[in-house]
């Protein structure tokens, strides 16, 4: 079988293919014929050696993937051959709160999904909704679960409340979709007129141009009749937290998700912005298997589909082109590699 390994840190060329024997599952493991994987910012950071967790030597990269169970160990009870599954981002975080002991992740401290066959512990996988293609199912473990956890993990979001999302990254797009599923009104930001139209087509009720309106927090307040956003999905951290605080309702929630290397050394909020609100800032780091399973139930109930921007092949040049395209920031939605 073909599998990719992170042989050298620092460049896309450090991701190299190899031919290895197909593995066999252990007693409590399943063997998954991987059909598709999707890329996240963390995959680029791991490749460059700037991710908080250090990659183990020769690790198989990429956390997110989906495929078909083709073999099961003798003690497996959760799956049978033929099940459609995705791996979880934190294989050991099943429910409740995360602890330092549960931080292992595929693609960095554990082998990931950029391979034809992946061997997973039966506890480290979930069934994916039947209506999704393999490419769509591969988009769920990181960005999808993070967006879902952001919306449902704190104070309950009531129908008719306002959710603010920032930009058009894949996580923000999931947040738009899930917020509409939960009956919320959505205000989104972007600097592109073309992307504004696509955000509205996805369900956003209002789109604010953050270049045209640098003080976009006040615009969000105007759009909400002075109330502000009940929940802000804050994906940029240092660059936007000031305006997010100004945009938040008096008792709003700001879910802080720093998804890349910030251009500033830390979070700074002016006294004026801080004093203007009693909003709660909450950190979220993806989610548990229970979050993943509840998200999948919502996806199945509403027929929601992830936004896929572009699909690449599994050849060496294709895989490296996928990483390069994702790094360019040109995508609207997920960048996927189809494992042929």
Secondary structure by P-SEA (a helix, b strand, c coil): cccccccccccccccbbbbbcbbbbcccbbbbccccccccaaaaaaaaccccccccccccccccccccccccccccccccccbbbbbbccccccccccccccccccccccccccccbbbbcccccccccccccaaaaaacccaaaaaaaaacccccccccbbbbbccccaaaaaaaaaaaaabbbbbbbbccaaaaaaaaaacccccccccccccaaaaaaaaaccccccccccccccccaaaaaaacccbbbbbcccccccccccccccaaaaaaccbbbbbbccccaaaaaaaaaaaaaacccccccccccccaaaaaaaaaaaaacccccbbbbbcc
